Amino acid sequence: MLTDGAKELVVAEWGKTCQRHKIYQVTTEPHSPWQNPAEKNGGLVKRKVRHLMQSTNTPIVCWDYCWEYEAGISIRTASSNPKYDSLTPYDKIHHYTPNITEYLYFKWYEWVWYIDEQEPERKLLGRWLGPAQSVGQGNAHHILTIKGKVKTRSSVIKLEDELPVDDNVKCRMEDFTKCVCLLRIYEL
């Protein structure tokens, strides 16, 4: 395990966990982030997250979902790095090619319909926040609701599949955007 030598990574709980599980730990020299290849990849993902959130006007409270989305794309994309033998990092670790369908069908922060059995109006408007990798039997998605909560659902439909969008749906989209903007005000 290569870390930067920070005390919380060497002697605190993480360091104790590594010792307990006999994980060999190596540190970089102080103030030398270029010695850890993960630093560069983290910076690339960070820039992509910032750009994607700004270009789609995503609320800042969704940053962690955007980070998971961009990191998911990154590990499922082939690299020219000779260490990967023309494979994706995911394939190199797990020894099988990952399914990327869930990253191709929806776009980040896209308008979607989702089904909620608990609500009187079962078909609700939401925003797509990426695939939910560890929930359900597969093909589950994180959805931002009008209340600012994130729900995980497998019954999700693209809004554009039902074109043209009528005035009622446009009003619902405007209400949703206003509610999310109010959430931004209260975040500060």
MDTraj code that builds the backbone (N, CA, C; nanometers):
import mdtraj as md
import numpy as np

residues = "MET LEU THR ASP GLY ALA LYS GLU LEU VAL VAL ALA GLU TRP GLY LYS THR CYS GLN ARG HIS LYS ILE TYR GLN VAL THR THR GLU PRO HIS SER PRO TRP GLN ASN PRO ALA GLU LYS ASN GLY GLY LEU VAL LYS ARG LYS VAL ARG HIS LEU MET GLN SER THR ASN THR PRO ILE VAL CYS TRP ASP TYR CYS TRP GLU TYR GLU ALA GLY ILE SER ILE ARG THR ALA SER SER ASN PRO LYS TYR ASP SER LEU THR PRO TYR ASP LYS ILE HIS HIS TYR THR PRO ASN ILE THR GLU TYR LEU TYR PHE LYS TRP TYR GLU TRP VAL TRP TYR ILE ASP GLU GLN GLU PRO GLU ARG LYS LEU LEU GLY ARG TRP LEU GLY PRO ALA GLN SER VAL GLY GLN GLY ASN ALA HIS HIS ILE LEU THR ILE LYS GLY LYS VAL LYS THR ARG SER SER VAL ILE LYS LEU GLU ASP GLU LEU PRO VAL ASP ASP ASN VAL LYS CYS ARG MET GLU ASP PHE THR LYS CYS VAL CYS LEU LEU ARG ILE TYR GLU LEU".split()
xyz = np.array([
    [0.0852, -0.1157, 0.0000],
    [0.0000, 0.0000, 0.0000],
    [0.0901, 0.1223, 0.0000],
    [0.0747, 0.2065, -0.1000],
    [0.1558, 0.3273, -0.1134],
    [0.0739, 0.4467, -0.0668],
    [0.1225, 0.5170, 0.0359],
    [0.0552, 0.6371, 0.0857],
    [0.1569, 0.7507, 0.0943],
    [0.1061, 0.8686, 0.1304],
    [0.1955, 0.9850, 0.1343],
    [0.2623, 1.0071, 0.2690],
    [0.2476, 0.9186, 0.3622],
    [0.3162, 0.9303, 0.4898],
    [0.2433, 1.0129, 0.5937],
    [0.1225, 1.0567, 0.5644],
    [0.0441, 1.1325, 0.6622],
    [0.0191, 1.0450, 0.7846],
    [0.0200, 1.1059, 0.9036],
    [0.0053, 1.0294, 1.0272],
    [-0.1245, 0.9495, 1.0310],
    [-0.2331, 1.0073, 0.9777],
    [-0.3603, 0.9345, 0.9792],
    [-0.3575, 0.8107, 0.8903],
    [-0.2610, 0.8040, 0.7983],
    [-0.2481, 0.6869, 0.7107],
    [-0.1409, 0.5892, 0.7579],
    [-0.0559, 0.6322, 0.8478],
    [0.0549, 0.5467, 0.8898],
    [0.0389, 0.4965, 1.0334],
    [0.0089, 0.5846, 1.1263],
    [0.0034, 0.5433, 1.2671],
    [-0.1373, 0.5436, 1.3260],
    [-0.2327, 0.6095, 1.2643],
    [-0.3690, 0.6146, 1.3181],
    [-0.4438, 0.4860, 1.2823],
    [-0.5745, 0.4930, 1.2788],
    [-0.6589, 0.3738, 1.2580],
    [-0.6241, 0.2991, 1.1288],
    [-0.6004, 0.3729, 1.0199],
    [-0.5668, 0.3065, 0.8929],
    [-0.4348, 0.2306, 0.9048],
    [-0.3352, 0.2912, 0.9673],
    [-0.2066, 0.2244, 0.9877],
    [-0.2211, 0.0994, 1.0713],
    [-0.3024, 0.1070, 1.1760],
    [-0.3275, -0.0109, 1.2607],
    [-0.3993, -0.1200, 1.1825],
    [-0.4932, -0.0804, 1.0954],
    [-0.5643, -0.1786, 1.0123],
    [-0.4666, -0.2496, 0.9190],
    [-0.3759, -0.1734, 0.8588],
    [-0.2749, -0.2345, 0.7705],
    [-0.1866, -0.3314, 0.8478],
    [-0.1444, -0.2935, 0.9681],
    [-0.0616, -0.3828, 1.0497],
    [-0.1382, -0.5083, 1.0873],
    [-0.2631, -0.4912, 1.1295],
    [-0.3450, -0.6046, 1.1716],
    [-0.3645, -0.7058, 1.0587],
    [-0.3787, -0.6574, 0.9368],
    [-0.4011, -0.7456, 0.8217],
    [-0.2728, -0.7743, 0.7437],
    [-0.1607, -0.7339, 0.8031],
    [-0.0287, -0.7589, 0.7443],
    [-0.0180, -0.7035, 0.6017],
    [-0.0676, -0.5822, 0.5856],
    [-0.0564, -0.5118, 0.4568],
    [0.0719, -0.4308, 0.4603],
    [0.1615, -0.4593, 0.3690],
    [0.2899, -0.3899, 0.3613],
    [0.2652, -0.2475, 0.3152],
    [0.3146, -0.1513, 0.3936],
    [0.2915, -0.0116, 0.3630],
    [0.4216, 0.0585, 0.3264],
    [0.4178, 0.1350, 0.2187],
    [0.5316, 0.2136, 0.1718],
    [0.4837, 0.3581, 0.1626],
    [0.5724, 0.4526, 0.1943],
    [0.5339, 0.5937, 0.1854],
    [0.6213, 0.6669, 0.0835],
    [0.5640, 0.7730, 0.0311],
    [0.6406, 0.8592, -0.0598],
    [0.7227, 0.9559, 0.0250],
    [0.8151, 1.0238, -0.0375],
    [0.8909, 1.1276, 0.0320],
    [0.7976, 1.2444, 0.0616],
    [0.8243, 1.3205, 0.1684],
    [0.7391, 1.4363, 0.1992],
    [0.7328, 1.5349, 0.0820],
    [0.6145, 1.5881, 0.0579],
    [0.5900, 1.6901, -0.0450],
    [0.6274, 1.6409, -0.1851],
    [0.6032, 1.5131, -0.2140],
    [0.6374, 1.4539, -0.3441],
    [0.5197, 1.3742, -0.4000],
    [0.4072, 1.4390, -0.4289],
    [0.2894, 1.3648, -0.4747],
    [0.3108, 1.2920, -0.6074],
    [0.4070, 1.3345, -0.6880],
    [0.4327, 1.2694, -0.8176],
    [0.4851, 1.1272, -0.7999],
    [0.5272, 1.0915, -0.6798],
    [0.5772, 0.9556, -0.6562],
    [0.4639, 0.8538, -0.6431],
    [0.3408, 0.9022, -0.6296],
    [0.2252, 0.8125, -0.6187],
    [0.1380, 0.8307, -0.7428],
    [0.1328, 0.7291, -0.8315],
    [0.0535, 0.7424, -0.9550],
    [-0.0949, 0.7693, -0.9298],
    [-0.1462, 0.7278, -0.8148],
    [-0.2881, 0.7500, -0.7850],
    [-0.3195, 0.8987, -0.7707],
    [-0.2213, 0.9789, -0.7306],
    [-0.2433, 1.1227, -0.7157],
    [-0.2830, 1.1857, -0.8492],
    [-0.2133, 1.1476, -0.9561],
    [-0.2434, 1.2037, -1.0873],
    [-0.3834, 1.1628, -1.1332],
    [-0.4167, 1.0347, -1.1166],
    [-0.5491, 0.9882, -1.1579],
    [-0.6595, 1.0544, -1.0770],
    [-0.6347, 1.0733, -0.9474],
    [-0.7325, 1.1433, -0.8639],
    [-0.7544, 1.2859, -0.9115],
    [-0.6476, 1.3521, -0.9525],
    [-0.6584, 1.4881, -1.0037],
    [-0.7361, 1.4942, -1.1342],
    [-0.7151, 1.3950, -1.2208],
    [-0.7893, 1.3902, -1.3477],
    [-0.9385, 1.3715, -1.3225],
    [-0.9720, 1.2795, -1.2331],
    [-1.1128, 1.2553, -1.2003],
    [-1.1735, 1.3806, -1.1380],
    [-1.0987, 1.4464, -1.0514],
    [-1.1479, 1.5683, -0.9855],
    [-1.1819, 1.6761, -1.0878],
    [-1.0967, 1.6950, -1.1872],
    [-1.1233, 1.7952, -1.2918],
    [-1.2475, 1.7577, -1.3727],
    [-1.2622, 1.6282, -1.4032],
    [-1.3802, 1.5839, -1.4780],
    [-1.5075, 1.6050, -1.3976],
    [-1.5017, 1.5771, -1.2675],
    [-1.6172, 1.5972, -1.1802],
    [-1.6555, 1.7447, -1.1787],
    [-1.5579, 1.8317, -1.1599],
    [-1.5850, 1.9754, -1.1550],
    [-1.6492, 2.0222, -1.2856],
    [-1.5928, 1.9803, -1.3979],
    [-1.6465, 2.0217, -1.5280],
    [-1.7891, 1.9690, -1.5481],
    [-1.8117, 1.8414, -1.5172],
    [-1.9432, 1.7809, -1.5381],
    [-2.0488, 1.8473, -1.4503],
    [-2.0151, 1.8740, -1.3258],
    [-2.1121, 1.9365, -1.2366],
    [-2.1433, 2.0795, -1.2792],
    [-2.0430, 2.1527, -1.3242],
    [-2.0669, 2.2901, -1.3688],
    [-2.1474, 2.2929, -1.4986],
    [-2.1147, 2.2051, -1.5916],
    [-2.1824, 2.2071, -1.7215],
    [-2.3272, 2.1589, -1.7140],
    [-2.3615, 2.0810, -1.6107],
    [-2.4988, 2.0317, -1.5959],
    [-2.5742, 2.1017, -1.4835],
    [-2.5075, 2.1981, -1.4184],
    [-2.5677, 2.2730, -1.3076],
    [-2.6141, 2.1788, -1.1959],
    [-2.5311, 2.0824, -1.1635],
    [-2.5610, 1.9855, -1.0586],
    [-2.5397, 2.0496, -0.9217],
    [-2.6324, 2.0273, -0.8267],
    [-2.6119, 2.0822, -0.6918],
    [-2.4877, 2.0219, -0.6259],
    [-2.4194, 2.1011, -0.5475],
    [-2.2937, 2.0586, -0.4852],
    [-2.3144, 1.9388, -0.3923],
    [-2.4344, 1.9238, -0.3367],
    [-2.4583, 1.8108, -0.2462],
    [-2.4489, 1.6756, -0.3186],
    [-2.4478, 1.6775, -0.4491],
    [-2.4391, 1.5529, -0.5273],
    [-2.2963, 1.5218, -0.5702],
    [-2.1962, 1.5929, -0.5171],
    [-2.0574, 1.5766, -0.5620],
    [-2.0093, 1.4327, -0.5475],
    [-2.0488, 1.3646, -0.4396],
    [-1.9985, 1.2295, -0.4175],
    [-2.0541, 1.1315, -0.5193],
    [-2.1778, 1.1523, -0.5650],
    [-2.2338, 1.0665, -0.6692],
    [-2.1637, 1.0924, -0.8026],
    [-2.1327, 1.2179, -0.8288],
    [-2.0614, 1.2517, -0.9526],
    [-1.9207, 1.1927, -0.9503],
    [-1.8564, 1.1977, -0.8341],
    [-1.7226, 1.1398, -0.8201],
    [-1.7276, 0.9890, -0.8469],
    [-1.8271, 0.9209, -0.7889],
    [-1.8430, 0.7766, -0.8106],
    [-1.8697, 0.7467, -0.9578],
    [-1.9505, 0.8295, -1.0221],
    [-1.9818, 0.8134, -1.1639],
    [-1.8561, 0.8273, -1.2506],
    [-1.7808, 0.9357, -1.2298],
    [-1.6594, 0.9584, -1.3091],
    [-1.5522, 0.8526, -1.2815],
    [-1.5361, 0.8134, -1.1564],
    [-1.4390, 0.7086, -1.1234],
    [-1.4806, 0.5766, -1.1872],
    [-1.6115, 0.5498, -1.1897],
    [-1.6622, 0.4281, -1.2535],
    [-1.6306, 0.4248, -1.4024],
    [-1.6449, 0.5388, -1.4675],
    [-1.6106, 0.5472, -1.6097],
    [-1.4601, 0.5278, -1.6278],
    [-1.3829, 0.5909, -1.5408],
    [-1.2375, 0.5846, -1.5507],
    [-1.1841, 0.4414, -1.5403],
    [-1.2355, 0.3643, -1.4464],
    [-1.1834, 0.2277, -1.4308],
    [-1.2368, 0.1327, -1.5365],
    [-1.3388, 0.1765, -1.6098],
    [-1.3950, 0.0924, -1.7156],
    [-1.3484, 0.1352, -1.8546],
    [-1.2528, 0.2271, -1.8591],
    [-1.1998, 0.2786, -1.9849],
    [-1.0569, 0.2281, -2.0047],
    [-1.0300, 0.1751, -2.1221],
    [-0.8963, 0.1225, -2.1506],
    [-0.7931, 0.2340, -2.1460],
    [-0.6747, 0.1982, -2.1027],
    [-0.5668, 0.2946, -2.0863],
    [-0.4502, 0.2578, -2.1773],
    [-0.3716, 0.3568, -2.2125],
    [-0.2513, 0.3290, -2.2910],
    [-0.1335, 0.2931, -2.1998],
    [-0.1581, 0.2908, -2.0695],
    [-0.0544, 0.2558, -1.9729],
    [-0.0099, 0.1115, -1.9960],
    [0.1215, 0.0873, -2.0169],
    [0.1680, -0.0486, -2.0444],
    [0.1401, -0.1474, -1.9308],
    [0.1206, -0.0977, -1.8089],
    [0.0911, -0.1862, -1.6959],
    [-0.0413, -0.2594, -1.7133],
    [-0.1316, -0.2018, -1.7920],
    [-0.2647, -0.2599, -1.8062],
    [-0.2787, -0.3548, -1.9249],
    [-0.1769, -0.3697, -2.0068],
    [-0.1816, -0.4616, -2.1214],
    [-0.3038, -0.4370, -2.2096],
    [-0.3359, -0.3118, -2.2377],
    [-0.4502, -0.2708, -2.3202],
    [-0.5846, -0.3123, -2.2601],
    [-0.5895, -0.3379, -2.1320],
    [-0.7134, -0.3720, -2.0627],
    [-0.7602, -0.2517, -1.9810],
    [-0.8831, -0.2589, -1.9352],
    [-0.9296, -0.1564, -1.8423],
    [-0.8737, -0.1902, -1.7047],
    [-0.8592, -0.0909, -1.6157],
    [-0.8152, -0.1224, -1.4793],
    [-0.9087, -0.2226, -1.4108],
    [-1.0380, -0.2112, -1.4382],
    [-1.1362, -0.3049, -1.3810],
    [-1.1062, -0.4472, -1.4265],
    [-1.0836, -0.4642, -1.5560],
    [-1.0533, -0.5954, -1.6139],
    [-0.9225, -0.6509, -1.5586],
    [-0.8258, -0.5660, -1.5407],
    [-0.6949, -0.6082, -1.4892],
    [-0.7072, -0.6645, -1.3475],
    [-0.7910, -0.6038, -1.2656],
    [-0.8088, -0.6473, -1.1268],
    [-0.9031, -0.7674, -1.1164],
    [-1.0184, -0.7599, -1.1831],
    [-1.1227, -0.8616, -1.1663],
    [-1.1150, -0.9764, -1.2670],
    [-1.0351, -0.9605, -1.3693],
    [-1.0148, -1.0634, -1.4722],
    [-1.1397, -1.0929, -1.5555],
    [-1.2236, -0.9928, -1.5727],
    [-1.3324, -1.0018, -1.6694],
    [-1.3711, -0.8613, -1.7137],
    [-1.4262, -0.8530, -1.8332],
    [-1.4631, -0.7240, -1.8901],
    [-1.5936, -0.6761, -1.8268],
    [-1.5956, -0.5545, -1.7752],
    [-1.7166, -0.5056, -1.7081],
    [-1.8256, -0.4680, -1.8073],
    [-1.9484, -0.4720, -1.7600],
    [-2.0624, -0.4283, -1.8388],
    [-2.0723, -0.2764, -1.8264],
    [-2.0726, -0.2070, -1.9374],
    [-2.0770, -0.0604, -1.9339],
    [-2.2115, -0.0047, -1.9808],
    [-2.3094, -0.0912, -1.9986],
    [-2.4394, -0.0483, -2.0495],
    [-2.5003, 0.0630, -1.9667],
    [-2.4917, 0.0503, -1.8336],
    [-2.5539, 0.1502, -1.7470],
    [-2.4890, 0.2878, -1.7608],
    [-2.3671, 0.2924, -1.8108],
    [-2.3004, 0.4211, -1.8327],
    [-2.3320, 0.4781, -1.9711],
    [-2.3831, 0.3950, -2.0598],
    [-2.4113, 0.4393, -2.1954],
    [-2.5553, 0.4864, -2.2148],
    [-2.6469, 0.4257, -2.1429],
    [-2.7884, 0.4550, -2.1660],
    [-2.8312, 0.5901, -2.1095],
    [-2.7831, 0.6226, -1.9897],
    [-2.8182, 0.7498, -1.9266],
    [-2.6987, 0.8435, -1.9266],
    [-2.7288, 0.9737, -1.9232],
    [-2.6249, 1.0757, -1.9085],
    [-2.6337, 1.1321, -1.7675],
    [-2.5226, 1.1842, -1.7184],
    [-2.5188, 1.2416, -1.5846],
    [-2.6234, 1.3518, -1.5683],
    [-2.6981, 1.3480, -1.4600],
    [-2.7970, 1.4470, -1.4196],
    [-2.9078, 1.4660, -1.5233],
    [-2.9369, 1.3604, -1.5957],
    [-3.0412, 1.3614, -1.6981],
    [-3.1789, 1.3480, -1.6316],
    [-3.2793, 1.4087, -1.6935],
    [-3.4165, 1.3947, -1.6458],
    [-3.4636, 1.2520, -1.6684],
    [-3.5261, 1.1939, -1.5657],
    [-3.5796, 1.0570, -1.5764],
    [-3.7119, 1.0475, -1.5013],
    [-3.7880, 0.9460, -1.5378],
    [-3.9024, 0.9030, -1.4585],
    [-3.8568, 0.7844, -1.3764],
    [-3.9023, 0.7760, -1.2527],
    [-3.8753, 0.6571, -1.1727],
    [-4.0042, 0.6154, -1.1030],
    [-4.0133, 0.4888, -1.0711],
    [-4.1327, 0.4338, -1.0081],
    [-4.1095, 0.4257, -0.8574],
    [-4.2037, 0.4791, -0.7819],
    [-4.1989, 0.4697, -0.6363],
    [-4.3328, 0.4145, -0.5886],
    [-4.3298, 0.2927, -0.5387],
    [-4.4514, 0.2247, -0.4944],
    [-4.5163, 0.2943, -0.3751],
    [-4.4385, 0.3692, -0.2970],
    [-4.4873, 0.4334, -0.1745],
    [-4.5675, 0.5604, -0.2014],
    [-4.5514, 0.6192, -0.3172],
    [-4.6143, 0.7476, -0.3481],
    [-4.7489, 0.7275, -0.4177],
    [-4.8452, 0.8185, -0.3931],
    [-4.9759, 0.8077, -0.4603],
    [-4.9618, 0.8151, -0.6130],
    [-4.8772, 0.9082, -0.6572],
    [-4.8490, 0.9165, -0.8006],
    [-4.7203, 0.8366, -0.8217],
    [-4.7315, 0.7165, -0.8696],
    [-4.6189, 0.6222, -0.8718],
    [-4.5057, 0.6657, -0.9636],
    [-4.5365, 0.7301, -1.0741],
    [-4.4341, 0.7708, -1.1714],
    [-4.3916, 0.9138, -1.1395],
    [-4.2657, 0.9280, -1.0935],
    [-4.2170, 1.0572, -1.0468],
    [-4.0982, 1.1058, -1.1292],
    [-4.0808, 1.2357, -1.1300],
    [-3.9713, 1.2988, -1.2033],
    [-3.8473, 1.3069, -1.1139],
    [-3.7326, 1.2789, -1.1713],
    [-3.6084, 1.2864, -1.0950],
    [-3.4897, 1.3136, -1.1861],
    [-3.3735, 1.3177, -1.1259],
    [-3.2472, 1.3371, -1.1990],
    [-3.1585, 1.2165, -1.1754],
    [-3.0975, 1.1666, -1.2836],
    [-3.0140, 1.0459, -1.2771],
    [-2.8755, 1.0812, -1.2233],
    [-2.8343, 1.0086, -1.1169],
    [-2.7048, 1.0336, -1.0533],
    [-2.6095, 0.9150, -1.0661],
    [-2.6331, 0.8292, -1.1620],
    [-2.5391, 0.7204, -1.1854],
    [-2.5919, 0.5850, -1.1426],
    [-2.5204, 0.4817, -1.1841],
    [-2.5615, 0.3457, -1.1481],
    [-2.5334, 0.3177, -1.0010],
    [-2.6177, 0.2358, -0.9415],
    [-2.5996, 0.1933, -0.8029],
    [-2.5345, 0.0554, -0.8067],
    [-2.4034, 0.0519, -0.7945],
    [-2.3267, -0.0715, -0.8145],
    [-2.3550, -0.1791, -0.7107],
    [-2.3802, -0.1408, -0.5879],
    [-2.3907, -0.2406, -0.4820],
    [-2.5327, -0.2568, -0.4274],
    [-2.6319, -0.2209, -0.5080],
    [-2.7708, -0.2313, -0.4638],
    [-2.8505, -0.3124, -0.5642],
    [-2.9345, -0.3997, -0.5149],
    [-3.0244, -0.4747, -0.6015],
    [-2.9539, -0.5842, -0.6802],
    [-3.0251, -0.6329, -0.7793],
    [-2.9743, -0.7435, -0.8608],
    [-2.8997, -0.6940, -0.9832],
    [-2.8743, -0.5701, -0.9898],
    [-2.8073, -0.5122, -1.1059],
    [-2.9009, -0.4177, -1.1768],
    [-2.8444, -0.3239, -1.2500],
    [-2.9208, -0.2251, -1.3245],
    [-3.0075, -0.1374, -1.2339],
    [-2.9565, -0.1044, -1.1170],
    [-3.0228, -0.0094, -1.0279],
    [-2.9546, 0.1259, -1.0438],
    [-3.0284, 0.2319, -1.0144],
    [-2.9788, 0.3669, -1.0388],
    [-3.0040, 0.4565, -0.9181],
    [-2.9133, 0.5530, -0.8967],
    [-2.9346, 0.6567, -0.7967],
    [-3.0128, 0.7695, -0.8625],
    [-3.1216, 0.8115, -0.7978],
    [-3.2078, 0.9164, -0.8517],
    [-3.2227, 1.0269, -0.7487],
    [-3.2010, 1.1519, -0.7896],
    [-3.2256, 1.2677, -0.7040],
    [-3.3738, 1.3022, -0.7141],
    [-3.4422, 1.3089, -0.5990],
    [-3.5850, 1.3394, -0.5974],
    [-3.6076, 1.4887, -0.5808],
    [-3.7306, 1.5306, -0.5985],
    [-3.7659, 1.6717, -0.5842],
    [-3.7429, 1.7207, -0.4415],
    [-3.7437, 1.6287, -0.3440],
    [-3.7206, 1.6650, -0.2039],
    [-3.5722, 1.6713, -0.1698],
    [-3.4869, 1.6479, -0.2693],
    [-3.3426, 1.6543, -0.2456],
    [-3.2849, 1.5273, -0.1875],
    [-3.3639, 1.4222, -0.1836],
    [-3.3169, 1.2927, -0.1339],
    [-3.2716, 1.2089, -0.2523],
    [-3.1851, 1.1118, -0.2257],
    [-3.1415, 1.0203, -0.3302],
    [-3.2056, 0.8851, -0.3036],
    [-3.2763, 0.8347, -0.4040],
    [-3.3386, 0.7026, -0.3948],
    [-3.2720, 0.6119, -0.4955],
    [-3.2715, 0.4843, -0.4651],
    [-3.2158, 0.3857, -0.5571],
    [-3.3317, 0.3062, -0.6158],
    [-3.3407, 0.3067, -0.7480],
    [-3.4506, 0.2393, -0.8168],
    [-3.3991, 0.1672, -0.9406],
    [-3.4646, 0.0558, -0.9723],
    [-3.4304, -0.0143, -1.0961],
    [-3.5302, 0.0184, -1.2066],
    [-3.6470, 0.0706, -1.1696],
    [-3.7473, 0.1095, -1.2689],
    [-3.7279, 0.2562, -1.3030],
    [-3.6451, 0.2817, -1.4046],
    [-3.6107, 0.4181, -1.4449],
    [-3.6276, 0.4294, -1.5959],
    [-3.6886, 0.5388, -1.6390],
    [-3.7156, 0.5606, -1.7816],
    [-3.6624, 0.6981, -1.8187],
    [-3.5954, 0.7076, -1.9327],
    [-3.5490, 0.8377, -1.9803],
    [-3.6687, 0.9254, -2.0141],
    [-3.6616, 1.0502, -1.9773],
    [-3.7694, 1.1436, -2.0086],
    [-3.7818, 1.1626, -2.1592],
    [-3.6691, 1.1651, -2.2289],
    [-3.6714, 1.1888, -2.3740],
    [-3.7340, 1.0726, -2.4507],
    [-3.7524, 0.9563, -2.3865],
    [-3.8197, 0.8443, -2.4528],
    [-3.9678, 0.8733, -2.4734],
    [-4.0187, 0.9752, -2.4055],
    [-4.1601, 1.0089, -2.4142],
    [-4.1813, 1.1453, -2.4800],
    [-4.1043, 1.1767, -2.5799],
    [-4.1182, 1.3047, -2.6488],
    [-4.2463, 1.3080, -2.7294],
    [-4.3097, 1.4198, -2.7513],
    [-4.2724, 1.5511, -2.7005],
    [-4.3149, 1.5677, -2.5535],
    [-4.2428, 1.6535, -2.4830],
    [-4.2715, 1.6810, -2.3425],
    [-4.3861, 1.7821, -2.3357],
    [-4.4929, 1.7461, -2.2643],
    [-4.6079, 1.8366, -2.2568],
    [-4.5856, 1.9469, -2.1516],
    [-4.6778, 2.0426, -2.1475],
    [-4.6644, 2.1580, -2.0576],
    [-4.6654, 2.1173, -1.9108],
    [-4.7426, 2.0148, -1.8765],
    [-4.7480, 1.9665, -1.7387],
    [-4.6101, 1.9185, -1.6940],
    [-4.5433, 1.8448, -1.7783],
    [-4.4097, 1.7937, -1.7452],
    [-4.3106, 1.9091, -1.7366],
    [-4.3215, 2.0062, -1.8261],
    [-4.2327, 2.1233, -1.8208],
    [-4.2498, 2.1989, -1.6893],
    [-4.3739, 2.2127, -1.6424],
    [-4.3992, 2.2786, -1.5131],
    [-4.3370, 2.1983, -1.3993],
    [-4.3491, 2.0661, -1.4067],
    [-4.2899, 1.9806, -1.3034],
    [-4.1370, 1.9930, -1.3031],
    [-4.0789, 2.0040, -1.4219],
    [-3.9333, 2.0208, -1.4313],
    [-3.8909, 2.1541, -1.3689],
    [-3.9673, 2.2609, -1.3943],
    [-3.9370, 2.3917, -1.3366],
    [-3.9498, 2.3885, -1.1842],
    [-4.0556, 2.3236, -1.1339],
    [-4.0739, 2.3114, -0.9888],
    [-3.9579, 2.2343, -0.9263],
    [-3.9171, 2.1279, -0.9916],
    [-3.8060, 2.0458, -0.9435],
    [-3.6799, 2.1318, -0.9333],
    [-3.6509, 2.2060, -1.0392],
    [-3.5306, 2.2901, -1.0426],
    [-3.5354, 2.3964, -0.9332],
    [-3.6530, 2.4568, -0.9107],
    [-3.6669, 2.5566, -0.8037],
    [-3.6411, 2.4940, -0.6676],
    [-3.6966, 2.3754, -0.6451],
    [-3.6764, 2.3070, -0.5160],
    [-3.5296, 2.2745, -0.4942],
    [-3.4612, 2.2301, -0.5984],
    [-3.3190, 2.1974, -0.5871],
    [-3.2381, 2.3254, -0.5631],
    [-3.2786, 2.4365, -0.6262],
    [-3.2097, 2.5646, -0.6024],
    [-3.2270, 2.6081, -0.4580],
    [-3.3443, 2.5869, -0.3999],
    [-3.3663, 2.6193, -0.2591],
    [-3.2753, 2.5354, -0.1703],
    [-3.2548, 2.4111, -0.2082],
    [-3.1636, 2.3250, -0.1322],
    [-3.0240, 2.3847, -0.1325],
    [-2.9828, 2.4414, -0.2433],
    [-2.8493, 2.5015, -0.2534],
    [-2.8349, 2.6176, -0.1568],
    [-2.9417, 2.6968, -0.1408],
    [-2.9362, 2.8120, -0.0506],
    [-2.9141, 2.7639, 0.0928],
    [-2.9838, 2.6573, 0.1320],
    [-2.9755, 2.6090, 0.2693],
    [-2.8506, 2.5256, 0.2959],
    [-2.7761, 2.4921, 0.1920],
    [-2.6510, 2.4178, 0.2093],
    [-2.5458, 2.5059, 0.2773],
    [-2.5502, 2.6365, 0.2510],
    [-2.4479, 2.7274, 0.3020],
    [-2.4665, 2.7499, 0.4454],
])
top = md.Topology()
chain = top.add_chain()
for i, resn in enumerate(residues, 1):
    res = top.add_residue(resn, chain, resSeq=i)
    for name in ("N", "CA", "C"):
        top.add_atom(name, md.element.get_by_symbol(name[0]), res)
traj = md.Trajectory(xyz[None], top)
